[in-house]
Amino acid sequence: MSSTVKKKRKTKKNKELSPILLPSPESTPNPSLPDDLLISCFARVSRLYYPTLSFVSKSFGSLIASPELYKTRSLLNRTESCLYVYLRFHPDPTPYWYTLCRRPNPNITNDISIRKNKKKPCGYVLAAIQAPHSPPAPPAHWAGLVSVGSNIYNIGGPIVDKEASSRVSILDCRSQTWLEGPKMQVERKYPAANVIDGKIYVVGGCKDCDKSNWMEVFDTKTQVWELVSSPGAKICGDSIHKSAVIDEKVYVFGNCNGLALKPKDGTWQRVGWEMESGWAWYSYNVIGNVLYYYNDGGFKWYDTKVRVWRNLMGVKGLPRLPNYIARLADHGGKMAVLWDRKVPSSEDKKKTIWCAVIALERRNNDEEIWGKVEWYDAVLAVPESCRIEYAISATL
């Protein structure tokens, strides 16, 4: 074989393995089109392309983060669900946030296992958010993170010093900046948080919880915190194992007991153990008013009418996922699943983060729910020390 042919093959191989590079904003001249026309064009484009567009030029980046763009998207009814992922790289305590977007070149991938299996990339990637300020977020399994519209709320502690906190930090996903929100009335450590009708209900985690301070609610419209009187401290205790919103009720579990609050009339009711037992210590999420979790190679959902856990039917094509690593998120009524997998024969201890999107459909008079895998793909190469802490969606 001639040296020229060898050189060409080597060049082709290096091109396939090269990392994805986006041009710097300074490398492209500013476009001559007026801003209002560009905003009108950008508003009609899926936000999955925004991270790439923001690197075209500084003016593009400024318009992508402008409030006017998102007002136009709303007027044109082009809002969509955008997935955000919070990663931590041990021993660094700093959280790093990423968002799902389209790969600049969908035919190039850095994942060795995809190339060996000759699986064509689906064209998705996790892009890092360059937020000027990124406050620490609570660990996974403790729902201190919630989203309301285009904002993600990071509520309470522990902060770096592992102490309780009344602090509220808000990630504005439009401008990708962190803001300080109104503080809670009570300092909390590992609080549980849920959203109903634009109000955030936070429970537990306080040092001396009683019926007067165990729960408080934040109205995102008035920006005011109010305490909610409840029997929760006596029944569920300070430490909340899990919580979720289903059928417009806030379900809370702790001390092997469960409670449900119906905010419309302020009534509380006891919840049976059969609901809590299924999702202990596994990643879970409420999607389309249905509670799901993953365990032992399959997804399960909770039927609130007959109070039993059922299997999600029809999910085919996914590899077996690790129970304690898989993270679930509501992605516009679909299920987003994230997990990591070690890269085979990796000398530098690398692993890959994967993402799947599953469409959900009720059948047989709502007694069955079927899932269909729309796509799954390797979306980010990371060191072995990386951990997927949380996945959440915002509407933009």
C-alpha positions as semicolon CSV with decimal commas, in nm:
position;residue;x (nm);y (nm);z (nm)
1;M;0,000;0,000;0,000
2;S;0,139;0,338;-0,097
3;S;0,223;0,603;0,161
4;T;-0,027;0,840;-0,008
5;V;-0,319;0,598;0,048
6;K;-0,212;0,539;0,410
7;K;-0,199;0,912;0,469
8;K;-0,549;0,964;0,329
9;R;-0,694;0,684;0,548
10;K;-0,522;0,822;0,854
11;T;-0,657;1,170;0,783
12;K;-1,010;1,032;0,745
13;K;-0,986;0,842;1,075
14;N;-0,860;1,148;1,262
15;K;-1,148;1,351;1,125
16;E;-1,402;1,098;1,261
17;L;-1,243;1,102;1,607
18;S;-1,198;1,478;1,631
19;P;-1,403;1,665;1,893
20;I;-1,694;1,885;1,797
21;L;-1,570;2,239;1,758
22;L;-1,790;2,544;1,731
23;P;-1,653;2,862;1,574
24;S;-1,574;3,148;1,809
25;P;-1,808;3,448;1,789
26;E;-1,524;3,666;1,659
27;S;-1,450;3,437;1,361
28;T;-1,764;3,532;1,167
29;P;-1,857;3,885;1,056
30;N;-2,177;4,034;1,195
31;P;-2,475;3,982;0,963
32;S;-2,621;4,286;0,789
33;L;-2,987;4,187;0,842
34;P;-3,189;4,402;1,086
35;D;-3,240;4,262;1,437
36;D;-3,621;4,244;1,416
37;L;-3,598;4,030;1,102
38;L;-3,338;3,802;1,262
39;I;-3,556;3,762;1,572
40;S;-3,853;3,672;1,355
41;C;-3,641;3,406;1,182
42;F;-3,489;3,270;1,503
43;A;-3,832;3,243;1,667
44;R;-3,939;2,994;1,399
45;V;-3,635;2,773;1,455
46;S;-3,631;2,496;1,717
47;R;-3,439;2,597;2,027
48;L;-3,233;2,281;1,983
49;Y;-3,028;2,482;1,732
50;Y;-2,980;2,792;1,953
51;P;-2,652;2,687;2,123
52;T;-2,492;2,648;1,779
53;L;-2,645;2,968;1,640
54;S;-2,516;3,169;1,936
55;F;-2,158;3,093;1,826
56;V;-2,205;3,235;1,476
57;S;-2,141;3,592;1,591
58;K;-2,166;3,811;1,898
59;S;-2,482;3,975;1,766
60;F;-2,641;3,630;1,715
61;G;-2,551;3,535;2,072
62;S;-2,705;3,857;2,204
63;L;-3,028;3,805;2,009
64;I;-3,055;3,440;2,119
65;A;-3,054;3,556;2,483
66;S;-3,287;3,854;2,431
67;P;-3,634;3,873;2,594
68;E;-3,776;3,994;2,261
69;L;-3,695;3,658;2,099
70;Y;-3,892;3,462;2,356
71;K;-4,184;3,705;2,343
72;T;-4,195;3,647;1,968
73;R;-4,175;3,268;2,015
74;S;-4,472;3,285;2,252
75;L;-4,676;3,501;2,013
76;L;-4,604;3,257;1,729
77;N;-4,690;2,961;1,956
78;R;-4,340;2,818;1,906
79;T;-4,259;2,746;2,270
80;E;-4,113;2,402;2,338
81;S;-3,977;2,186;2,617
82;C;-3,599;2,214;2,662
83;L;-3,403;1,955;2,859
84;Y;-3,141;2,061;3,115
85;V;-2,898;1,829;3,289
86;Y;-2,695;1,893;3,602
87;L;-2,362;1,708;3,624
88;R;-2,103;1,687;3,900
89;F;-1,738;1,589;3,856
90;H;-1,603;1,440;4,178
91;P;-1,429;1,571;4,388
92;D;-1,519;1,915;4,247
93;P;-1,837;2,026;4,433
94;T;-1,926;2,276;4,160
95;P;-2,236;2,179;3,960
96;Y;-2,219;2,204;3,582
97;W;-2,530;2,257;3,374
98;Y;-2,587;2,135;3,017
99;T;-2,875;2,160;2,773
100;L;-2,979;1,922;2,496
101;C;-2,929;2,059;2,146
102;R;-2,868;1,950;1,789
103;R;-2,516;1,837;1,703
104;P;-2,344;2,084;1,463
105;N;-2,238;1,789;1,244
106;P;-2,477;1,495;1,306
107;N;-2,253;1,253;1,116
108;I;-1,958;1,293;1,356
109;T;-1,951;1,129;1,698
110;N;-1,685;1,091;1,964
111;D;-1,833;0,772;2,112
112;I;-1,620;0,463;2,044
113;S;-1,902;0,215;2,108
114;I;-2,123;0,379;1,842
115;R;-1,849;0,360;1,582
116;K;-1,782;-0,007;1,660
117;N;-2,151;-0,096;1,639
118;K;-2,192;0,118;1,326
119;K;-2,493;0,291;1,484
120;K;-2,575;0,612;1,303
121;P;-2,581;0,910;1,544
122;C;-2,922;1,068;1,599
123;G;-2,772;1,415;1,597
124;Y;-2,812;1,526;1,961
125;V;-2,551;1,650;2,208
126;L;-2,535;1,809;2,554
127;A;-2,393;2,162;2,533
128;A;-2,246;2,333;2,839
129;I;-2,423;2,640;2,971
130;Q;-2,182;2,927;3,023
131;A;-2,374;3,080;3,313
132;P;-2,184;3,361;3,489
133;H;-2,289;3,229;3,830
134;S;-2,375;2,869;3,914
135;P;-2,482;2,808;4,275
136;P;-2,465;2,455;4,416
137;A;-2,776;2,242;4,368
138;P;-2,911;1,968;4,596
139;P;-2,814;1,606;4,533
140;A;-3,029;1,373;4,326
141;H;-3,322;1,189;4,489
142;W;-3,400;1,508;4,687
143;A;-3,634;1,722;4,480
144;G;-3,497;2,067;4,561
145;L;-3,506;2,158;4,191
146;V;-3,824;2,256;4,009
147;S;-3,907;2,446;3,691
148;V;-4,178;2,703;3,628
149;G;-4,199;2,824;3,271
150;S;-3,851;2,924;3,157
151;N;-3,702;2,932;3,508
152;I;-3,537;2,654;3,710
153;Y;-3,550;2,707;4,088
154;N;-3,276;2,575;4,316
155;I;-3,426;2,583;4,665
156;G;-3,260;2,554;5,006
157;G;-2,952;2,358;5,113
158;P;-2,718;2,201;5,156
159;I;-2,479;2,451;5,006
160;V;-2,106;2,373;4,998
161;D;-2,081;2,381;5,378
162;K;-2,366;2,124;5,407
163;E;-2,580;2,356;5,617
164;A;-2,950;2,435;5,586
165;S;-3,035;2,746;5,387
166;S;-3,330;2,967;5,300
167;R;-3,162;3,068;4,976
168;V;-3,340;3,047;4,640
169;S;-3,139;3,068;4,316
170;I;-3,310;3,092;3,979
171;L;-3,164;2,989;3,644
172;D;-3,319;3,204;3,371
173;C;-3,296;2,959;3,083
174;R;-3,357;3,231;2,825
175;S;-3,048;3,435;2,911
176;Q;-2,866;3,143;3,082
177;T;-2,796;3,353;3,391
178;W;-2,844;3,285;3,762
179;L;-3,054;3,523;3,970
180;E;-3,120;3,540;4,342
181;G;-3,486;3,487;4,431
182;P;-3,680;3,578;4,747
183;K;-3,560;3,371;5,043
184;M;-3,781;3,117;5,217
185;Q;-3,912;3,199;5,564
186;V;-3,746;2,881;5,699
187;E;-3,393;2,749;5,650
188;R;-3,408;2,398;5,499
189;K;-3,167;2,115;5,421
190;Y;-3,265;1,860;5,150
191;P;-3,616;2,003;5,108
192;A;-3,869;1,850;4,870
193;A;-4,027;2,087;4,618
194;N;-4,320;2,054;4,378
195;V;-4,523;2,285;4,153
196;I;-4,900;2,326;4,112
197;D;-5,051;2,614;3,911
198;G;-4,734;2,822;3,925
199;K;-4,692;2,783;4,301
200;I;-4,396;2,600;4,454
201;Y;-4,470;2,388;4,761
202;V;-4,161;2,315;4,973
203;V;-4,171;2,065;5,261
204;G;-3,941;1,930;5,530
205;G;-3,572;1,981;5,584
206;C;-3,605;2,231;5,869
207;K;-3,420;2,190;6,197
208;D;-3,723;2,212;6,427
209;C;-4,017;2,132;6,203
210;D;-4,367;2,165;6,346
211;K;-4,716;2,206;6,205
212;S;-4,655;2,577;6,140
213;N;-4,330;2,563;5,941
214;W;-4,309;2,212;5,789
215;M;-4,447;2,343;5,456
216;E;-4,436;2,677;5,282
217;V;-4,549;2,790;4,938
218;F;-4,403;3,040;4,692
219;D;-4,626;3,223;4,445
220;T;-4,411;3,284;4,136
221;K;-4,645;3,563;4,024
222;T;-4,649;3,768;4,346
223;Q;-4,296;3,653;4,449
224;V;-4,416;3,594;4,807
225;W;-4,351;3,303;5,046
226;E;-4,626;3,191;5,287
227;L;-4,625;2,922;5,557
228;V;-4,882;2,642;5,526
229;S;-5,024;2,481;5,839
230;S;-5,007;2,101;5,814
231;P;-4,984;1,775;6,014
232;G;-4,680;1,671;5,810
233;A;-4,410;1,718;6,074
234;K;-4,581;1,474;6,311
235;I;-4,667;1,213;6,046
236;C;-4,383;1,230;5,790
237;G;-4,106;1,389;5,997
238;D;-3,834;1,634;5,893
239;S;-3,663;1,412;5,633
240;I;-3,868;1,362;5,317
241;H;-3,791;1,046;5,118
242;K;-3,981;1,147;4,807
243;S;-4,261;1,370;4,681
244;A;-4,459;1,429;4,363
245;V;-4,764;1,608;4,223
246;I;-5,041;1,389;4,078
247;D;-5,408;1,474;4,023
248;E;-5,341;1,827;4,154
249;K;-5,231;1,690;4,491
250;V;-4,890;1,718;4,656
251;Y;-4,785;1,368;4,771
252;V;-4,517;1,353;5,041
253;F;-4,354;1,048;5,202
254;G;-4,136;1,022;5,510
255;N;-4,103;0,800;5,819
256;C;-4,282;0,521;5,626
257;N;-4,592;0,741;5,609
258;G;-4,757;0,935;5,331
259;L;-4,967;1,250;5,309
260;A;-5,139;1,431;5,024
261;L;-5,238;1,799;5,016
262;K;-5,511;1,926;4,787
263;P;-5,426;2,298;4,759
264;K;-5,763;2,398;4,612
265;D;-5,947;2,333;4,937
266;G;-5,652;2,297;5,176
267;T;-5,743;1,942;5,281
268;W;-5,498;1,670;5,384
269;Q;-5,536;1,293;5,354
270;R;-5,330;0,988;5,450
271;V;-5,174;0,788;5,164
272;G;-5,130;0,412;5,168
273;W;-4,789;0,244;5,170
274;E;-4,857;0,065;4,840
275;M;-4,784;0,386;4,648
276;E;-4,456;0,462;4,825
277;S;-4,304;0,114;4,817
278;G;-4,249;0,101;4,442
279;W;-4,024;0,404;4,385
280;A;-3,797;0,396;4,689
281;W;-3,444;0,514;4,601
282;Y;-3,500;0,496;4,226
283;S;-3,513;0,784;3,981
284;Y;-3,873;0,888;3,925
285;N;-4,075;1,164;3,764
286;V;-4,432;1,267;3,690
287;I;-4,507;1,288;3,319
288;G;-4,854;1,370;3,192
289;N;-4,996;1,340;3,546
290;V;-4,856;0,985;3,579
291;L;-4,578;0,878;3,816
292;Y;-4,301;0,668;3,654
293;Y;-3,982;0,504;3,776
294;Y;-3,719;0,268;3,636
295;N;-3,603;-0,054;3,801
296;D;-3,468;-0,395;3,697
297;G;-3,466;-0,339;3,326
298;G;-3,814;-0,188;3,292
299;F;-4,030;0,118;3,355
300;K;-4,329;0,117;3,587
301;W;-4,616;0,361;3,637
302;Y;-4,862;0,414;3,921
303;D;-5,235;0,382;3,855
304;T;-5,402;0,613;4,108
305;K;-5,748;0,472;4,036
306;V;-5,676;0,115;4,146
307;R;-5,365;0,204;4,351
308;V;-5,126;-0,043;4,189
309;W;-4,799;-0,023;3,996
310;R;-4,813;-0,138;3,633
311;N;-4,547;-0,208;3,371
312;L;-4,489;0,038;3,087
313;M;-4,555;-0,166;2,774
314;G;-4,387;-0,170;2,435
315;V;-4,051;-0,009;2,514
316;K;-3,805;-0,179;2,278
317;G;-3,456;-0,108;2,154
318;L;-3,297;0,039;2,465
319;P;-2,999;-0,126;2,634
320;R;-3,037;-0,232;2,996
321;L;-3,000;0,077;3,212
322;P;-2,831;0,100;3,554
323;N;-3,098;0,133;3,827
324;Y;-2,930;0,398;4,039
325;I;-2,781;0,603;3,755
326;A;-3,075;0,645;3,515
327;R;-3,252;0,980;3,550
328;L;-3,603;1,048;3,425
329;A;-3,749;1,384;3,318
330;D;-4,072;1,516;3,171
331;H;-3,975;1,637;2,825
332;G;-4,288;1,800;2,685
333;G;-4,513;1,505;2,777
334;K;-4,252;1,253;2,667
335;M;-4,006;1,067;2,888
336;A;-3,641;1,169;2,869
337;V;-3,400;0,915;3,018
338;L;-3,032;0,979;3,087
339;W;-2,768;0,731;3,195
340;D;-2,394;0,678;3,165
341;R;-2,185;0,387;3,041
342;K;-1,814;0,321;3,059
343;V;-1,627;0,330;2,730
344;P;-1,492;-0,020;2,648
345;S;-1,112;-0,052;2,659
346;S;-1,073;0,309;2,765
347;E;-0,723;0,370;2,898
348;D;-0,802;0,715;3,040
349;K;-1,116;0,601;3,231
350;K;-1,374;0,769;3,012
351;K;-1,747;0,712;2,998
352;T;-2,034;0,838;2,786
353;I;-2,364;0,996;2,883
354;W;-2,658;0,866;2,684
355;C;-3,005;1,012;2,636
356;A;-3,330;0,857;2,512
357;V;-3,670;1,010;2,440
358;I;-3,976;0,787;2,476
359;A;-4,324;0,881;2,349
360;L;-4,609;0,769;2,579
361;E;-4,961;0,663;2,484
362;R;-5,259;0,540;2,690
363;R;-5,448;0,237;2,558
364;N;-5,722;-0,009;2,657
365;N;-5,943;0,243;2,838
366;D;-5,641;0,398;3,011
367;E;-5,553;0,069;3,180
368;E;-5,230;0,042;2,979
369;I;-4,958;0,288;2,890
370;W;-4,727;0,210;2,599
371;G;-4,392;0,363;2,526
372;K;-4,211;0,401;2,194
373;V;-3,842;0,491;2,177
374;E;-3,815;0,784;1,936
375;W;-3,437;0,802;1,957
376;Y;-3,143;0,736;2,182
377;D;-2,791;0,861;2,139
378;A;-2,457;0,922;2,309
379;V;-2,470;1,294;2,390
380;L;-2,153;1,367;2,588
381;A;-1,812;1,214;2,664
382;V;-1,707;1,267;3,028
383;P;-1,445;1,147;3,279
384;E;-1,529;0,845;3,491
385;S;-1,572;1,072;3,794
386;C;-1,876;1,243;3,640
387;R;-2,220;1,180;3,793
388;I;-2,562;1,268;3,651
389;E;-2,731;1,444;3,942
390;Y;-3,052;1,575;3,789
391;A;-3,250;1,619;3,467
392;I;-3,529;1,872;3,431
393;S;-3,713;2,053;3,151
394;A;-3,805;2,419;3,110
395;T;-4,047;2,574;2,862
396;L;-3,899;2,828;2,620
